[in-house]
Structure formats: C-alpha cells, structure tokens
Amino acid sequence: MDDATRTEIEAAAFRALREHLMVKRPEVQNIDLMNLAGFCRNCLSRWYQEAANARGIAMTKDEAREIFYGMPYDDWKAQQQTEADADKQAAFAKAYRENVGDAEKG
C-alpha cells in the first residue's frame, strides 16, 4: 500500500470514529471514555490540533474542538454532558494522569 492510500484510509477511519462518537453514540460521556479507554473526544480534538500545529497550521484548542464537535465545545457540553459523581471524577483524575499527563487539562 502506498503512503497516500494509507493516509486516505487512516483519515476515513478517523472520520468514522468521529461520526460514531458524535452522531451514533453522543450519550457516551467523555469521562466514561477516558476512564475506560484512556482517551476521549477532547483528546481526539487535541491530537487534531497537534497534527495541524506540527504542519505549521496555527490552531487553538477551541478551534480544534469546534472542528471536532461541529459546534462550540460549551454548546456540546450543555447539550450532551451530564454531571459525574465523585467516583467517576476520581477515576478520571487517575486516568488523566496516566494517559494525558502534563497536557493541558481539558
């Protein structure tokens, strides 16, 4: 497989993952994703931003989130995010430390 085809396939897989998380399963909470898988929608938007920045494309965290979420992040949170209990928050703090570390908390 040539590099261009591989890149196209990887991009299609990313779009399918985004579609799954944003359209098919928006009720799945970011905190649950982070606690179980070590990443969430915010991580995906951060990786998108980092990839753009690495290629010399200026992009802020908020711009990347709006691209990924398809709307301002605060709007998505108001529509989809529910309050997490203390146990989920504690698990999130651990998962965040282990998987994100020093990256800006999001």
N, C-alpha and C positions, 0 to 999 in steps of 0.2 A: 504494500500500500504506500502510495506517495504521501509526502508531508501535507500537501494541500487537501487531499482527500481525508486524511486523518484529522486535520483541523476542522474540516466541514462536519465530520461525524461527531467529533467531540463537541462542537458548537450545537449540533442538533440534540445531543444527549443533554447538554446544559439547558437548552430551551425546554426540553421535555420535563426535566426535573423542576424547573421554574413553574411550568404550566401545572404540573402535578401539585406542587405546594401552594400555588396561588389560586388555582381555579378548582381543581378536583378535591383538594383537602385543606381549604383555608382555615377550617376549625382546629386543625392541629396546631397547638401553641408552640411558639418559638422555644419557650422554656422546656417543654417536653422533648423537642428535637435535641436541644443542647444536652439535656440530662441523659438522654438515651444514646444519641449518636455523636455527641461532641461537636456538633455544628448546628447552625440554624439559618434562617433566611438572612439575618443580619451578617452572618459570616459569608454567605454567598455574595451579598452585595459588597462586602469589604474586599473579597477576593477579586470581584469585578473591578472595583476602584483600583486596587493594587496593580492589576494587569494593565489597566489604562495608564496609570501613572508610570509604570515600568516602560511603557512605549512612548513616553513623553506627552501623553494626553492629560491635561490638568482636569481633575475631577475630585470634588469634595465627597465626604461621606454622605452628606444629604443628597447630593446629585446622584450618587450611585444607588442609594436606597430608593429614590424616586423612580429611577430607571427599573430597578428590580421589582419593586412593589407595584409599579404602574400608577402611583399616586404618592403624594407626600406621606412619609412614614407616620406622622402623627394622625393622619386621616385613617390609615390602615389600622393603627393601634386602636383608635376609637371604634372602628367597625368590627374588629376581629379579636382583639386581645382581651382575655379575662384575667381577673386577679388571681395570683398564685398564692397558695398557702405557704406557711413557714417551712414545711418540709421540702417543698419544691424549690423554694428560694435558697435553702441551704444546699441542696443538691446542685442547683445551678452555680452557686459560688464555687463549689468544688470542681464541677465540670468546666467552668470558665477558666479557672486557674490552670487546670491540666491541659486544656485544648487551645486556649487563646493566649493565656499568659499575660504578657505586657502590652498587647494590642489594646487600643482604646476600647473601653467597655461600651457595649452598645445595646 
